[in-house]
Amino acid sequence: MNLVCLIGEQPIPNLLPILHLKPERALLVHTKNEGSRKAAVRLQKLCAAKGMPADMLDVGDAYRIENIYRKIREKVVAQPADGWRFNLTGGTKLMSLAAFQLAAELRMPCVYYQTEGERSQQVSKLLHYRFDADNRLVEDPPDGEILPDLLTLDDYLRAHLDGYSKKPVDKSKSGWVLEKAVYEALQPRVDEIYCSVQPDGVKDQLEIDLLIRVGNQVGVIEVKTGGEGSGKHAVDQLTTAAAREYLGTYAARFLITQQAKEDRYKALANALRVNVIELREYRGDGRLSTNDLETIFGAIRQRMPGFH
């Protein structure tokens, strides 16, 4: 089975189905848009590293549906396989329409990646479709399937970034003692945790304090000890790190801080889907009270199903 993937700027709706379905070959259909092309290049490299061949197909303008249809058709017909499957999730709406039209013409099955539930409590789900005798698209099986754990943090980072590094902990940094305490508290409760992650090419302008994975969901955590203006600065850091250009729109965002003296930034944090976790009993000595630990665990559990 070969898999047609429509590549937009967000790689997860294509990466997870590829990892789950394990196609003989993936066809990464991208446009001339720089974000789409870069996402396809990263996915191709990631597939190659996992021993899954992937071809890139540039269809040019994202809104010329006839051209998109023609280019995908030429590639599909030229590469006979046991069968093709179309992932209709990514790309632009017109890319999806072109792929759907071709799938209907060739009567090929389709899949769609869905994050079920509230955005803050996403569960990875893959819906399967086939064409019936009247050429209508029907679910098969009904309700699709919940995806098993497929991702690693390295997969997630390499799908979103051209490269990254894990820096040694900077003990001169304000708040490193609290960051260490949070790291040690979370480590046994998550599937993976990284600290001090820096995307390539940004020098010292951006560093992710903590990155956690629970199943297929990733959380970005900024740790601050408080102080005037630190709340807004931390929110800015988080929204930059978890922006479309870096870690994408599927990552949960957390700000862990001592009880804040300023409240103005909280409305901004809420608007940007940043979950503020205040440690009301922390006194700066690197020890987290039982109440503060439960505050952290409860907030993450609410946002990331499967957190222990």
N, C-alpha and C positions, 0 to 999 in steps of 0.2 A: 504494500500500500504506500502510495506517495501522498503528500499533504500539501495543498496550496494554502499559503499563509499571506494574509493581507497586512502589510506592515505600516503602522502609524508610528507616532512618537513614543507610545507606551508599549514596551516589549512583553510584559507579563501575559496578556491575553493570547500571545502566540507561543511564548516560551513554555508555559505549563502544558498546553495541549501537545506540543512536540515531545516534551519529556514523558508524557503519559502514553501517547499513542505509538511512539518510537517508529516513525515512518522509515521506509527504506531510503527515501530522499525527501527533503522538504524544498518547496519552491517558494522563495521569499520575494513576494511581489511588492516592490516599493515604487515611489514616485520620484520626480526630480527634486522634491522638497528635501532640504538638507537634513531635517530631523528624521524623516522616513528613511533616507538612504543610510544615515549613520546607525540607526536602529537595526537595519538589515545587515550591515557589516558586522556589528557586534554579535547579532544572533548567529550569523554564519560562522564566526570564529568560535563561539561557544558550542555550536553543534559539532564542528570539526574536532574540538577538544574532547567531546564525548563520543567520538566515533560515528556520528550521524551526518552523512553528507547533506549539504544544502546548497542550492543554486540561487543566485540573485537574478531577478528579472525587473529591469527598469521600464515602467510603462509611461514614463514622461509626466504629462500634465495629469493631476489627480482628478480633474473634472471632465475629461474627454472620455465618456463612457464607451463609445464605439471602439476607440483605440485601446482602451484597457481590456475590453472583451476580446478583441482580435489578438493582442499579444499573449494573453494568458492561454487562449485557445490553441495558438500555434505551438506553444511550449508543451501543453498537455497532450495534444495529438501526436507530437513528435517523439514523445517519450512513453511508449506503451508500458504499462505496469499491470500488476494483478488488479489494481484498482486505484482510483484517485479519490481523495476526500477533500472537501473544501472547508476551511475554517473561515467563517463569515464574520468573525468578531472585529478584527482590526481595520486599519485604513479609513478612508473616507466613506461616506454613505454611497457615493457613486461607484467606488471600487467594490463594495459589497453587492450592489445591484448587478454590476457586470459579472462578478463571480457567480452570483445566484443564477443569472440567466444562462451561463455556460453549464453550471451544474444541472439545471433543469433540462437543458438540451441533451446532455450526455447521460442524464439520469444517474448522477453520481451522488453519494451521500454527503451530508454536511454536518458540521459541528458548530457550536457557539459556546464561548466561555462566558460564564455568568458569575458575578460575585453576589451570592444569595444573602438576603437579609439587609439590615441597615448598613450604610457605608462604614460605620464605625465597628461593625461586627460581621465582617465579611467571611463567607465560607466559599471556598473554590468549588465550582460545579461546572460540569461539562454536559451540555445538552446535545443529543444525537438526533439527526433527522434523515429520513429517506423519502423518496418519491413513490407514491402509491400508483395503482393502475391508472388512475385518472390524472397522473402527473401533479398531484397535490403534495406539498411538503407536510409530512406527519412526523411526530416524535416517535422514536424507536431506539431504546425503550422509553416509556413515559417517565417524565420527571428527571431524566438524565442520570448522572452519577456524581457523587461527591468525590473529588480527587484525593488520592492519598498524598502523603508528604513527598514532595518531589524536589523542592528547592534546597539549595544551600545558600548561606550568605554570600559566598564567593560567586555562585551563579547569579544572584540578584545584582551584585555590584558590577560584575562584568557585562551583564545585559544592559546596564544603564550608563556605565562609565567607560571611557577609553582605557582606564587603568586606575589603580588606587594603591595606597600603602597604609600599613598599620604602624603608626609612630610609637616610639617608646613613651611611656607616661612621663609627662613633664611635671616634676615635683615642685617646680617654681611657680606653676600655674595656680592662681587663686582657685580654691575649691577642689584641688585634686584629692584631698583626703575624703571629701564627701563622694566624689566620683568613684573612688576605690571602694567605699562602703556600699554604694549602690550596685556596683559591678559584682561584688562578692555575694550580695543578697540575691541578685537575680540569676547568677550563673547556674545554680543547681535546679532552677525552675523553668529554664527555657531550653530549647533545642540547641541554640547556638548564641554566642554573644561575642562581639568584637568591641574593642575600645580604641579611641584615638585614630579614627579612619580619615584619611585625607585623599580626596580625588586628585588625580594627576592634573597638572597644569594650572593649579590655582594658588601655588606657593603657600603662604600662611593665611590666605584670606578665608579659607573654609576648612573646618575640622569637625567631624562628627564625634561627639563625646562617646556615645554608646550606640551600638546597633544590635538589635536582638531579632531572633527568628523563632516563631512558634508555628509549627507546621509549614504552610506555604505563605504565611503572613509575616511581614517585616515591620519592626518598629524602630523609629529614630528617636533617641533620647538626648536632650540637652540638660546638663546638670549645672546649676548655679547656686551660689551661696547667698544671693540677695544683694542689696545695695541699691542706691538710687540709680534708676535708669537701667538696671540689669535685666528687669523683666522684659521690657521692649526689645533690648538687644538680643536676649535669648530667643524671643519669638521670631525676630528677624533672621537669626541664625538657622532656626528650625525650618522656617518657610523657604529659605534659600536651599538648604540641604535637601529638603523633600520636595523641591520644585520639579516641574516637568523636565528641566534641563539636567538635573542630577539624579535623584533617586525616584523620580516618577510620582504618580498620583495615588499609588496603591499602598504607600507606607503610612502606618499610623504615627502620630507625632505626640511626643510627651515632653513637657518641661518639668523637671524635678527641682524644687527650690525650697529654701527656708521660707518661713512665713514672711510674705512680702509686706513691705511698708507702703507700697504703692499699689493701687487697685486699677488704675487707668488702663494698664496693658491687658487686663483680663478680658475685657470686651473684645479687644483686637485678637487675642488668642482664640477666643471662642469663635469669632467670625472666620478665622483661618484654620479651624478644626485642630487647634493645638490643645491637648489636654493638660491643664496645669495641675501639678501635684505638689501641694504645700506640706512640708514637714514641720509641723507646729511644735514638736518637742526637740528638734535637733539643736544642739548647742555648740557645734563646731569642733567636736572632739573625735569625729570619725565613727561614733557609735550611734546606731539607729535604734530607737525605742521600738517596742512591740507595736505600739499604735502607729508609728510612722511607717514601719514595715508593712502593716496591713493596709495602710493608705496607698502605698505604692502598689502592692499586689492587687488590691481591689480595683484600682484604676486601670491597670494593664489587663486584668482579667475581663473587665467590662468591654474593652476595645478589641482584645485579641482572644477569640474563642480557643480553648485548648491550653491556655496558660495554667500551669499547675498551681 
